[in-house]
Amino acid sequence: MNSLFQNFCDFFPPKRMNTKIKKKLFYLVFSLFKFFLKGPFKLSFEKIKLFAYPQKYDYTRSLLTRVQIPDPRERFIIKNNLIGSKNVFIDCGANFGCYSLDIWSSVNNCIIYAFEPSKKERFFLKENLKLNGANNINIIDLALGDKTGKAIFNDTRSTKGTNSSGGGYVTLNSAVSDEHYEVDITTLDEYFYNKIDVIKNSNIFIKIDLEGYDLKAIKGGKNLILNNNCFVMFEFSKMILKQEDYSSNYLFEFLNNGYKIYDIFGKVCDINELENRLLELDRSHETCGNFFLTNKKLNFNYK
């Protein structure tokens, strides 16, 4: 049954399913097969290939149900703003690699750093890089925050009953999930301190999706962001507000230096608005979306 469905994916790859009707037909076939499938399945998108797992609680299943790579608008905005002769993409929370691979396949003269502390996610990330022949993406097995040292990574990938879009999250002092282990944690400033030759005169885009540690990573990258041509995209979620030391001052420091926060449609937002958006969410939703922090002009045109 697996080989039969893979043959279907090869003959009708997602890159050809470019209308709502075609996507629904692909999903219909998947629905007929799904109870008999184990995977993984190789899916061909426009420029890259990705492995997808059909299990109900594995988040790569969305590649099979939605028949597209997550966050198309966000990825388009990033690619549309990495247009210089020297580019750096920093993928904080790379997961299975859809952002890093999309940038790798689309942006010229770009050095990519993919931070991923999860053992499971790094396996899937490496498999996807191998599938595409992307051997020049730098995989860094470190967690990111506002200080260096040790932390606990709570691995939640494919855990029954969860609906997480990521592979886990960091806590400092105590484990939360059944599967957890110690990881090294650093800051963006610390990691890139000795990479002046890489970041100097570069267009830098930092994508942050750290399941609650997003603002900590921004704080830990303050010097990198303020002293270079940087754009930052971060996710704002309920997990951020649950941090014991949560403070909106992490962002106020940047706003006082001429930075602005934009949503993915180019609307300027203040911190109170972000917090209110979270409070308005129902229990089944954890995040109010991705936002951009920059003092530069961003191109939000989306086709």
C-alpha positions in Angstrom: 0.0 0.0 0.0 2.9 2.3 0.8 4.5 1.8 -2.6 1.2 2.3 -4.3 0.6 5.6 -2.6 4.2 6.7 -3.3 3.6 6.0 -7.0 0.5 8.2 -6.8 2.6 11.0 -5.2 5.2 10.6 -7.9 2.7 10.8 -10.7 0.7 13.6 -9.1 3.3 15.5 -7.1 2.1 18.5 -5.0 3.9 20.9 -7.4 1.3 20.0 -10.0 -1.6 20.3 -7.5 -1.8 24.1 -8.0 -5.6 24.6 -7.7 -8.0 24.1 -4.8 -9.8 21.4 -6.7 -6.5 19.5 -7.4 -5.5 19.8 -3.8 -8.9 18.4 -2.7 -8.5 15.5 -5.0 -5.0 14.8 -3.6 -6.4 14.9 -0.1 -9.3 12.7 -1.1 -6.9 10.0 -2.3 -4.8 10.4 0.8 -8.0 10.0 3.0 -8.8 6.7 1.3 -5.3 5.3 2.0 -4.4 6.9 5.3 -5.3 4.1 7.6 -3.0 1.7 5.8 0.0 4.0 5.4 3.2 4.2 7.4 5.5 6.4 5.3 7.6 8.3 4.9 6.6 9.6 1.5 8.7 11.7 -0.8 6.8 14.7 -2.0 8.0 17.0 -4.8 7.1 20.7 -4.4 8.1 23.4 -6.8 11.8 23.5 -6.1 12.4 21.1 -3.2 11.4 17.6 -2.0 10.3 16.7 1.5 9.6 13.6 3.5 6.1 13.4 4.9 4.7 11.1 7.6 1.0 10.2 7.6 0.6 9.5 11.3 -2.2 11.7 12.8 0.0 13.5 15.4 3.1 14.1 13.2 3.0 17.6 11.9 4.6 16.8 8.6 1.2 15.1 7.9 0.0 18.6 6.9 2.2 18.3 3.7 -0.2 15.5 2.7 -3.5 17.1 3.9 -2.8 20.7 2.7 -0.7 19.7 -0.2 1.6 22.6 0.3 4.6 23.7 2.4 3.6 25.7 5.5 3.8 29.5 5.7 3.9 30.4 2.0 3.5 34.1 2.6 6.2 34.2 5.2 8.7 32.3 3.1 7.9 34.5 0.1 8.6 37.7 2.2 11.9 36.3 3.4 13.0 35.4 -0.1 11.8 38.7 -1.5 14.0 40.6 0.9 17.2 38.5 0.6 18.2 40.1 -2.7 21.7 41.4 -2.1 25.0 40.1 -3.3 25.8 38.6 0.1 23.0 37.1 2.2 22.7 35.1 5.4 19.7 33.2 6.6 19.5 32.1 10.2 16.9 29.5 10.9 16.2 29.4 14.6 14.1 26.3 15.1 14.7 24.7 11.8 12.6 21.6 12.4 12.5 19.4 9.3 13.9 22.1 7.1 11.2 23.6 5.0 12.4 27.2 5.5 16.1 26.4 5.1 15.6 24.3 2.0 13.2 26.9 0.4 15.8 29.7 1.0 18.6 27.4 -0.2 16.8 26.6 -3.5 15.7 30.2 -4.2 18.2 32.7 -2.9 21.6 33.3 -4.5 24.8 33.9 -2.5 23.2 32.9 0.7 24.9 31.2 3.7 22.3 29.3 5.9 22.6 28.4 9.5 19.9 25.9 10.8 19.7 25.8 14.6 17.9 22.7 15.9 18.5 21.2 19.4 16.0 18.3 18.9 17.6 14.9 18.2 14.6 13.8 16.3 14.2 16.9 14.3 17.9 16.9 13.3 17.4 13.4 11.9 14.5 14.5 9.8 16.3 17.7 8.8 19.4 15.8 7.7 17.2 13.3 5.7 15.5 16.2 3.9 18.8 17.9 3.1 20.2 14.6 1.8 17.1 14.2 -0.3 17.7 17.5 -2.0 21.5 17.3 -2.1 21.8 20.4 0.1 25.1 19.6 1.8 26.1 23.2 2.3 23.4 24.1 4.9 25.1 24.5 8.4 23.2 22.4 11.0 23.9 23.6 14.6 22.8 21.4 17.4 22.3 24.2 19.9 19.3 25.7 21.6 19.0 29.5 21.5 18.0 31.9 24.3 19.2 35.0 26.2 22.1 33.3 28.0 24.6 30.5 27.5 24.8 27.2 29.5 22.7 24.1 29.8 18.9 23.6 29.3 16.4 20.8 29.0 14.8 20.0 25.7 11.3 18.6 25.9 10.8 16.5 22.8 7.2 16.3 21.6 7.4 15.2 18.0 4.7 12.7 17.2 3.6 12.5 20.8 0.0 11.2 20.9 -2.5 13.8 21.9 -0.3 16.8 21.1 -1.0 19.2 18.3 2.3 21.0 18.2 3.7 22.6 15.1 7.2 22.1 16.3 9.3 19.2 17.6 9.6 20.4 21.2 10.6 23.3 23.5 13.2 24.4 26.0 12.9 24.7 29.7 15.7 25.8 32.0 15.2 24.1 35.4 12.8 21.2 35.0 11.5 18.7 32.4 7.9 18.9 31.3 7.5 16.2 28.6 8.1 12.4 29.1 10.9 12.5 26.6 13.6 15.0 27.5 17.3 15.5 27.6 20.0 18.1 28.3 21.2 20.4 25.6 23.6 23.3 25.2 22.0 26.7 24.9 23.7 29.8 23.5 22.8 33.2 22.2 22.9 34.6 18.6 25.4 37.2 19.8 27.7 34.6 21.2 27.5 32.2 18.3 28.2 34.9 15.6 30.8 36.8 17.6 33.7 35.2 15.7 31.9 35.2 12.3 32.4 38.9 11.4 33.7 37.9 8.0 30.3 36.1 7.3 27.9 38.7 8.5 29.8 41.9 7.6 28.0 43.8 4.8 25.5 41.0 4.5 21.7 41.1 4.3 20.7 39.0 7.3 17.3 37.4 7.8 16.6 35.7 11.1 13.6 33.4 11.4 12.7 32.5 15.0 10.2 29.8 15.9 11.3 28.5 19.3 8.0 27.6 21.0 8.1 30.3 23.7 11.8 31.2 23.5 11.4 33.6 20.6 11.8 36.9 22.5 14.7 35.4 24.6 16.5 34.7 21.3 15.9 38.2 20.1 17.3 39.6 23.4 20.3 37.2 23.0 20.9 38.6 19.5 20.6 42.3 20.3 24.1 43.2 19.2 23.8 41.1 16.0 20.5 42.7 15.1 21.3 46.3 16.0 24.7 46.4 14.4 24.0 44.7 11.1 21.5 44.9 8.2 19.0 42.5 9.9 15.4 41.5 9.5 13.8 39.3 12.1 10.7 37.2 11.9 9.4 35.7 15.1 6.3 33.8 16.3 4.2 35.2 19.1 2.5 32.5 21.1 0.9 31.8 24.4 4.1 30.0 25.4 5.9 33.3 25.4 3.5 34.8 28.0 3.9 31.7 30.1 7.6 32.3 30.6 8.3 33.2 34.3 10.5 36.1 33.3 8.4 37.3 30.4 8.8 41.0 29.7 7.7 43.2 26.8 10.9 45.2 27.5 12.7 42.7 25.2 10.9 44.4 22.3 10.7 47.9 23.7 14.5 48.1 23.6 14.3 47.7 19.8 11.3 49.9 19.3 13.2 52.7 21.1 16.0 52.3 18.5 13.7 53.0 15.6 12.4 49.5 15.0 8.8 48.6 14.1 6.8 45.4 14.4 4.8 44.3 11.3 2.3 41.5 10.8 2.7 39.4 7.6 0.4 41.8 5.7 2.6 44.8 6.4 0.4 46.3 9.2 2.4 48.0 12.0 1.6 46.5 15.4 2.5 47.5 18.9 3.2 45.1 21.7 -0.1 45.6 23.4 -1.9 44.6 20.2 0.2 41.4 20.0 -0.7 40.5 23.6 -4.4 41.3 23.0 -4.4 39.0 19.9 -3.2 36.2 22.1 -5.8 36.8 24.7 -8.5 36.7 22.0 -7.5 33.2 20.8 -9.6 30.2 21.8 -8.1 27.2 23.7 -7.3 25.3 20.5 -4.9 27.9 19.2 -1.5 28.7 20.7 -0.1 31.4 18.4 -1.5 34.6 16.8 1.0 34.4 13.9 4.4 35.5 12.7 5.6 39.1 13.0 8.6 41.0 11.6 10.9 43.2 13.6 13.0 45.7 11.6 14.1 49.3 11.1 14.5 48.7 7.4 11.9 48.8 4.6 10.4 45.4 4.0 8.8 44.3 0.8 5.5 42.6 1.7 4.4 42.0 -1.9 3.0 38.5 -2.2 2.1 36.7 -5.4 
